[in-house]
Amino acid sequence: MDETTLHEKLHRVLVRYEGGRIEPIEFQWGAREFRVRAVNARWVDRATRPVRWFFSVTAESGEIFTLAYREGEPIWYVEGVVG
């Protein structure tokens, strides 16, 4: 599988806030919409200010994405895709 590194703004992200945690459940990248089948991992980069949160997600299409956002900013990014 090939991995492509990106840093592109997402047009729309639907998230769930539950138990003090955020979880992406759907997003739009370009003209395509993706529903998240699974959150594979989540991690935080505390070395940056503001802090950046990352999520590895598998979409229903089978593609694996790395999504990210900066704490306090309403903008999400697709950082990479495998598949």
N, CA, C and O atoms as CSV, one atom per row, in Angstrom:
chain,resi,resn,atom,element,x,y,z
A,1,MET,N,N,0.835,-1.189,0.000
A,1,MET,CA,C,0.000,0.000,0.000
A,1,MET,C,C,0.874,1.246,0.000
A,1,MET,O,O,1.901,1.301,0.677
A,2,ASP,N,N,0.462,2.220,-0.752
A,2,ASP,CA,C,1.192,3.479,-0.818
A,2,ASP,C,C,0.617,4.479,0.159
A,2,ASP,O,O,-0.600,4.577,0.318
A,3,GLU,N,N,1.501,5.229,0.821
A,3,GLU,CA,C,1.068,6.287,1.727
A,3,GLU,C,C,1.396,7.630,1.091
A,3,GLU,O,O,2.511,7.854,0.620
A,4,THR,N,N,0.419,8.507,1.086
A,4,THR,CA,C,0.587,9.853,0.557
A,4,THR,C,C,0.493,10.844,1.704
A,4,THR,O,O,-0.486,10.846,2.451
A,5,THR,N,N,1.511,11.688,1.845
A,5,THR,CA,C,1.509,12.714,2.888
A,5,THR,C,C,0.883,13.974,2.327
A,5,THR,O,O,1.236,14.424,1.237
A,6,LEU,N,N,-0.046,14.541,3.076
A,6,LEU,CA,C,-0.781,15.731,2.663
A,6,LEU,C,C,-0.848,16.707,3.833
A,6,LEU,O,O,-0.428,16.381,4.943
A,7,HIS,N,N,-1.352,17.846,3.595
A,7,HIS,CA,C,-1.740,18.789,4.656
A,7,HIS,C,C,-2.816,19.669,4.030
A,7,HIS,O,O,-2.584,20.836,3.715
A,8,GLU,N,N,-4.006,19.076,3.858
A,8,GLU,CA,C,-5.092,19.761,3.168
A,8,GLU,C,C,-6.272,19.955,4.103
A,8,GLU,O,O,-6.637,19.059,4.864
A,9,LYS,N,N,-6.866,21.150,4.033
A,9,LYS,CA,C,-8.047,21.435,4.854
A,9,LYS,C,C,-9.213,20.571,4.403
A,9,LYS,O,O,-9.416,20.332,3.212
A,10,LEU,N,N,-9.968,20.111,5.384
A,10,LEU,CA,C,-11.192,19.376,5.094
A,10,LEU,C,C,-12.350,20.359,5.019
A,10,LEU,O,O,-12.407,21.317,5.790
A,11,HIS,N,N,-13.267,20.124,4.097
A,11,HIS,CA,C,-14.411,21.018,3.910
A,11,HIS,C,C,-15.452,20.869,5.009
A,11,HIS,O,O,-16.099,21.837,5.409
A,12,ARG,N,N,-15.604,19.630,5.494
A,12,ARG,CA,C,-16.625,19.365,6.495
A,12,ARG,C,C,-16.189,18.164,7.312
A,12,ARG,O,O,-15.699,17.173,6.769
A,13,VAL,N,N,-16.373,18.260,8.631
A,13,VAL,CA,C,-16.083,17.131,9.524
A,13,VAL,C,C,-17.219,17.037,10.536
A,13,VAL,O,O,-17.593,18.030,11.161
A,14,LEU,N,N,-17.758,15.845,10.687
A,14,LEU,CA,C,-18.768,15.585,11.703
A,14,LEU,C,C,-18.067,14.800,12.808
A,14,LEU,O,O,-17.466,13.755,12.558
A,15,VAL,N,N,-18.151,15.320,14.038
A,15,VAL,CA,C,-17.473,14.673,15.166
A,15,VAL,C,C,-18.463,14.366,16.270
A,15,VAL,O,O,-19.547,14.944,16.346
A,16,ARG,N,N,-18.061,13.443,17.120
A,16,ARG,CA,C,-18.848,13.095,18.300
A,16,ARG,C,C,-17.996,13.454,19.518
A,16,ARG,O,O,-16.819,13.101,19.596
A,17,TYR,N,N,-18.611,14.159,20.461
A,17,TYR,CA,C,-17.985,14.450,21.743
A,17,TYR,C,C,-18.659,13.569,22.779
A,17,TYR,O,O,-19.866,13.659,23.002
A,18,GLU,N,N,-17.861,12.716,23.407
A,18,GLU,CA,C,-18.443,11.805,24.385
A,18,GLU,C,C,-17.401,11.484,25.450
A,18,GLU,O,O,-16.270,11.116,25.132
A,19,GLY,N,N,-17.781,11.623,26.694
A,19,GLY,CA,C,-16.875,11.297,27.788
A,19,GLY,C,C,-15.603,12.121,27.779
A,19,GLY,O,O,-14.547,11.638,28.188
A,20,GLY,N,N,-15.691,13.364,27.314
A,20,GLY,CA,C,-14.521,14.229,27.260
A,20,GLY,C,C,-13.590,13.952,26.096
A,20,GLY,O,O,-12.492,14.504,26.030
A,21,ARG,N,N,-14.022,13.103,25.181
A,21,ARG,CA,C,-13.195,12.758,24.015
A,21,ARG,C,C,-13.889,13.180,22.733
A,21,ARG,O,O,-15.117,13.221,22.655
A,22,ILE,N,N,-13.092,13.488,21.743
A,22,ILE,CA,C,-13.609,13.839,20.419
A,22,ILE,C,C,-13.291,12.693,19.472
A,22,ILE,O,O,-12.222,12.086,19.546
A,23,GLU,N,N,-14.241,12.403,18.575
A,23,GLU,CA,C,-14.044,11.315,17.628
A,23,GLU,C,C,-14.655,11.687,16.284
A,23,GLU,O,O,-15.856,11.948,16.212
A,24,PRO,N,N,-13.857,11.719,15.211
A,24,PRO,CA,C,-14.423,12.006,13.891
A,24,PRO,C,C,-15.274,10.835,13.419
A,24,PRO,O,O,-14.881,9.678,13.566
A,25,ILE,N,N,-16.444,11.137,12.848
A,25,ILE,CA,C,-17.307,10.056,12.360
A,25,ILE,C,C,-17.644,10.181,10.872
A,25,ILE,O,O,-18.117,9.228,10.252
A,26,GLU,N,N,-17.397,11.362,10.310
A,26,GLU,CA,C,-17.663,11.570,8.882
A,26,GLU,C,C,-16.896,12.814,8.447
A,26,GLU,O,O,-16.747,13.755,9.228
A,27,PHE,N,N,-16.402,12.827,7.194
A,27,PHE,CA,C,-15.710,14.015,6.702
A,27,PHE,C,C,-15.789,14.105,5.189
A,27,PHE,O,O,-16.019,13.112,4.500
A,28,GLN,N,N,-15.593,15.310,4.690
A,28,GLN,CA,C,-15.579,15.561,3.252
A,28,GLN,C,C,-14.199,16.059,2.874
A,28,GLN,O,O,-13.690,17.019,3.453
A,29,TRP,N,N,-13.595,15.392,1.890
A,29,TRP,CA,C,-12.283,15.780,1.379
A,29,TRP,C,C,-12.442,15.988,-0.120
A,29,TRP,O,O,-12.683,15.038,-0.865
A,30,GLY,N,N,-12.308,17.214,-0.550
A,30,GLY,CA,C,-12.600,17.542,-1.934
A,30,GLY,C,C,-14.068,17.301,-2.195
A,30,GLY,O,O,-14.918,17.734,-1.417
A,31,ALA,N,N,-14.376,16.618,-3.278
A,31,ALA,CA,C,-15.775,16.325,-3.617
A,31,ALA,C,C,-16.267,15.020,-2.990
A,31,ALA,O,O,-17.451,14.695,-3.075
A,32,ARG,N,N,-15.358,14.277,-2.362
A,32,ARG,CA,C,-15.722,12.967,-1.800
A,32,ARG,C,C,-16.086,13.058,-0.321
A,32,ARG,O,O,-15.508,13.837,0.437
A,33,GLU,N,N,-17.060,12.237,0.062
A,33,GLU,CA,C,-17.458,12.144,1.466
A,33,GLU,C,C,-17.090,10.766,1.989
A,33,GLU,O,O,-17.222,9.762,1.289
A,34,PHE,N,N,-16.627,10.737,3.227
A,34,PHE,CA,C,-16.178,9.497,3.840
A,34,PHE,C,C,-16.848,9.315,5.191
A,34,PHE,O,O,-16.933,10.251,5.986
A,35,ARG,N,N,-17.316,8.116,5.439
A,35,ARG,CA,C,-17.845,7.755,6.755
A,35,ARG,C,C,-16.769,6.928,7.444
A,35,ARG,O,O,-16.212,6.007,6.847
A,36,VAL,N,N,-16.479,7.252,8.691
A,36,VAL,CA,C,-15.441,6.550,9.438
A,36,VAL,C,C,-15.994,5.223,9.950
A,36,VAL,O,O,-16.991,5.184,10.671
A,37,ARG,N,N,-15.330,4.148,9.566
A,37,ARG,CA,C,-15.702,2.805,10.035
A,37,ARG,C,C,-15.050,2.517,11.381
A,37,ARG,O,O,-15.654,1.881,12.244
A,38,ALA,N,N,-13.794,2.995,11.563
A,38,ALA,CA,C,-13.077,2.721,12.816
A,38,ALA,C,C,-12.039,3.806,13.076
A,38,ALA,O,O,-11.412,4.326,12.153
A,39,VAL,N,N,-11.875,4.130,14.349
A,39,VAL,CA,C,-10.753,4.975,14.781
A,39,VAL,C,C,-9.670,4.004,15.235
A,39,VAL,O,O,-9.827,3.301,16.232
A,40,ASN,N,N,-8.568,3.976,14.487
A,40,ASN,CA,C,-7.489,3.012,14.744
A,40,ASN,C,C,-6.571,3.454,15.875
A,40,ASN,O,O,-6.094,2.635,16.661
A,41,ALA,N,N,-6.331,4.761,15.947
A,41,ALA,CA,C,-5.419,5.308,16.968
A,41,ALA,C,C,-5.676,6.797,17.083
A,41,ALA,O,O,-6.214,7.432,16.176
A,42,ARG,N,N,-5.279,7.332,18.219
A,42,ARG,CA,C,-5.334,8.781,18.427
A,42,ARG,C,C,-4.119,9.156,19.246
A,42,ARG,O,O,-3.702,8.416,20.137
A,43,TRP,N,N,-3.547,10.323,18.934
A,43,TRP,CA,C,-2.391,10.794,19.670
A,43,TRP,C,C,-2.357,12.310,19.638
A,43,TRP,O,O,-3.058,12.947,18.851
A,44,VAL,N,N,-1.536,12.874,20.500
A,44,VAL,CA,C,-1.455,14.326,20.633
A,44,VAL,C,C,0.000,14.755,20.518
A,44,VAL,O,O,0.897,14.092,21.039
A,45,ASP,N,N,0.224,15.863,19.837
A,45,ASP,CA,C,1.552,16.466,19.734
A,45,ASP,C,C,1.573,17.680,20.647
A,45,ASP,O,O,1.126,18.760,20.260
A,46,ARG,N,N,2.083,17.511,21.841
A,46,ARG,CA,C,2.125,18.598,22.820
A,46,ARG,C,C,3.315,19.525,22.614
A,46,ARG,O,O,3.438,20.534,23.308
A,47,ALA,N,N,4.199,19.196,21.664
A,47,ALA,CA,C,5.361,20.038,21.380
A,47,ALA,C,C,4.967,21.276,20.574
A,47,ALA,O,O,5.736,22.233,20.492
A,48,THR,N,N,3.793,21.259,19.990
A,48,THR,CA,C,3.329,22.404,19.201
A,48,THR,C,C,2.370,23.245,20.035
A,48,THR,O,O,1.731,22.749,20.963
A,49,ARG,N,N,2.284,24.499,19.693
A,49,ARG,CA,C,1.326,25.413,20.330
A,49,ARG,C,C,0.566,26.121,19.239
A,49,ARG,O,O,1.179,26.822,18.434
A,50,PRO,N,N,-0.740,25.972,19.176
A,50,PRO,CA,C,-1.550,25.138,20.055
A,50,PRO,C,C,-1.308,23.649,19.810
A,50,PRO,O,O,-0.772,23.249,18.777
A,51,VAL,N,N,-1.712,22.856,20.773
A,51,VAL,CA,C,-1.565,21.405,20.720
A,51,VAL,C,C,-2.303,20.857,19.502
A,51,VAL,O,O,-3.384,21.337,19.162
A,52,ARG,N,N,-1.715,19.841,18.838
A,52,ARG,CA,C,-2.355,19.194,17.688
A,52,ARG,C,C,-2.796,17.790,18.057
A,52,ARG,O,O,-2.043,17.028,18.662
A,53,TRP,N,N,-4.019,17.458,17.689
A,53,TRP,CA,C,-4.595,16.132,17.917
A,53,TRP,C,C,-4.651,15.387,16.594
A,53,TRP,O,O,-5.027,15.967,15.575
A,54,PHE,N,N,-4.285,14.115,16.593
A,54,PHE,CA,C,-4.252,13.284,15.393
A,54,PHE,C,C,-5.115,12.051,15.588
A,54,PHE,O,O,-5.261,11.535,16.696
A,55,PHE,N,N,-5.685,11.590,14.472
A,55,PHE,CA,C,-6.529,10.397,14.472
A,55,PHE,C,C,-6.206,9.577,13.228
A,55,PHE,O,O,-6.216,10.101,12.115
A,56,SER,N,N,-5.925,8.312,13.414
A,56,SER,CA,C,-5.836,7.383,12.295
A,56,SER,C,C,-7.208,6.737,12.188
A,56,SER,O,O,-7.686,6.118,13.138
A,57,VAL,N,N,-7.837,6.883,11.031
A,57,VAL,CA,C,-9.178,6.341,10.844
A,57,VAL,C,C,-9.247,5.499,9.576
A,57,VAL,O,O,-8.559,5.766,8.591
A,58,THR,N,N,-10.086,4.487,9.624
A,58,THR,CA,C,-10.384,3.696,8.433
A,58,THR,C,C,-11.777,4.087,7.970
A,58,THR,O,O,-12.744,4.013,8.728
A,59,ALA,N,N,-11.865,4.503,6.714
A,59,ALA,CA,C,-13.148,4.879,6.132
A,59,ALA,C,C,-13.861,3.620,5.637
A,59,ALA,O,O,-13.238,2.574,5.456
A,60,GLU,N,N,-15.161,3.732,5.421
A,60,GLU,CA,C,-15.924,2.601,4.880
A,60,GLU,C,C,-15.404,2.166,3.516
A,60,GLU,O,O,-15.629,1.029,3.102
A,61,SER,N,N,-14.706,3.068,2.809
A,61,SER,CA,C,-14.112,2.750,1.513
A,61,SER,C,C,-12.886,1.849,1.654
A,61,SER,O,O,-12.401,1.299,0.665
A,62,GLY,N,N,-12.382,1.695,2.889
A,62,GLY,CA,C,-11.193,0.884,3.133
A,62,GLY,C,C,-9.911,1.700,3.218
A,62,GLY,O,O,-8.878,1.196,3.659
A,63,GLU,N,N,-9.975,2.957,2.798
A,63,GLU,CA,C,-8.797,3.811,2.875
A,63,GLU,C,C,-8.523,4.207,4.328
A,63,GLU,O,O,-9.446,4.358,5.127
A,64,ILE,N,N,-7.254,4.370,4.651
A,64,ILE,CA,C,-6.843,4.768,5.994
A,64,ILE,C,C,-6.327,6.197,5.922
A,64,ILE,O,O,-5.434,6.506,5.132
A,65,PHE,N,N,-6.896,7.068,6.753
A,65,PHE,CA,C,-6.548,8.481,6.763
A,65,PHE,C,C,-5.948,8.888,8.097
A,65,PHE,O,O,-6.285,8.330,9.141
A,66,THR,N,N,-5.061,9.860,8.050
A,66,THR,CA,C,-4.627,10.544,9.264
A,66,THR,C,C,-5.284,11.911,9.234
A,66,THR,O,O,-5.040,12.704,8.325
A,67,LEU,N,N,-6.120,12.189,10.231
A,67,LEU,CA,C,-6.813,13.466,10.360
A,67,LEU,C,C,-6.227,14.211,11.549
A,67,LEU,O,O,-5.750,13.592,12.500
A,68,ALA,N,N,-6.262,15.546,11.498
A,68,ALA,CA,C,-5.703,16.328,12.599
A,68,ALA,C,C,-6.421,17.658,12.745
A,68,ALA,O,O,-7.002,18.184,11.795
A,69,TYR,N,N,-6.365,18.189,13.967
A,69,TYR,CA,C,-6.826,19.546,14.208
A,69,TYR,C,C,-6.013,20.154,15.332
A,69,TYR,O,O,-5.468,19.448,16.180
A,70,ARG,N,N,-5.939,21.485,15.324
A,70,ARG,CA,C,-5.247,22.214,16.388
A,70,ARG,C,C,-6.258,22.605,17.445
A,70,ARG,O,O,-7.343,23.098,17.135
A,71,GLU,N,N,-5.891,22.380,18.696
A,71,GLU,CA,C,-6.777,22.711,19.807
A,71,GLU,C,C,-7.193,24.178,19.725
A,71,GLU,O,O,-6.354,25.064,19.559
A,72,GLY,N,N,-8.489,24.421,19.845
A,72,GLY,CA,C,-9.009,25.782,19.826
A,72,GLY,C,C,-9.309,26.323,18.444
A,72,GLY,O,O,-9.856,27.420,18.329
A,73,GLU,N,N,-8.971,25.590,17.387
A,73,GLU,CA,C,-9.254,26.023,16.019
A,73,GLU,C,C,-10.311,25.102,15.411
A,73,GLU,O,O,-10.257,23.889,15.618
A,74,PRO,N,N,-11.256,25.645,14.678
A,74,PRO,CA,C,-12.320,24.812,14.106
A,74,PRO,C,C,-11.952,24.180,12.761
A,74,PRO,O,O,-12.835,23.736,12.027
A,75,ILE,N,N,-10.662,24.135,12.431
A,75,ILE,CA,C,-10.229,23.628,11.125
A,75,ILE,C,C,-9.582,22.262,11.285
A,75,ILE,O,O,-8.687,22.077,12.110
A,76,TRP,N,N,-10.046,21.307,10.485
A,76,TRP,CA,C,-9.478,19.963,10.452
A,76,TRP,C,C,-8.688,19.793,9.162
A,76,TRP,O,O,-8.966,20.451,8.159
A,77,TYR,N,N,-7.706,18.909,9.199
A,77,TYR,CA,C,-6.857,18.631,8.039
A,77,TYR,C,C,-6.775,17.131,7.800
A,77,TYR,O,O,-6.859,16.336,8.736
A,78,VAL,N,N,-6.610,16.755,6.537
A,78,VAL,CA,C,-6.211,15.394,6.215
A,78,VAL,C,C,-4.695,15.469,6.040
A,78,VAL,O,O,-4.197,16.188,5.174
A,79,GLU,N,N,-3.979,14.731,6.858
A,79,GLU,CA,C,-2.514,14.772,6.863
A,79,GLU,C,C,-1.905,13.680,5.999
A,79,GLU,O,O,-0.777,13.816,5.525
A,80,GLY,N,N,-2.648,12.599,5.793
A,80,GLY,CA,C,-2.131,11.506,4.982
A,80,GLY,C,C,-3.217,10.505,4.662
A,80,GLY,O,O,-4.266,10.467,5.306
A,81,VAL,N,N,-2.943,9.687,3.644
A,81,VAL,CA,C,-3.890,8.643,3.245
A,81,VAL,C,C,-3.100,7.429,2.771
A,81,VAL,O,O,-2.074,7.561,2.104
A,82,VAL,N,N,-3.591,6.254,3.123
A,82,VAL,CA,C,-3.021,4.986,2.677
A,82,VAL,C,C,-4.118,4.257,1.918
A,82,VAL,O,O,-5.251,4.146,2.387
A,83,GLY,N,N,-3.766,3.768,0.750
A,83,GLY,CA,C,-4.766,2.997,0.008
A,83,GLY,C,C,-4.975,3.490,-1.378
A,83,GLY,O,O,-5.789,2.933,-2.115
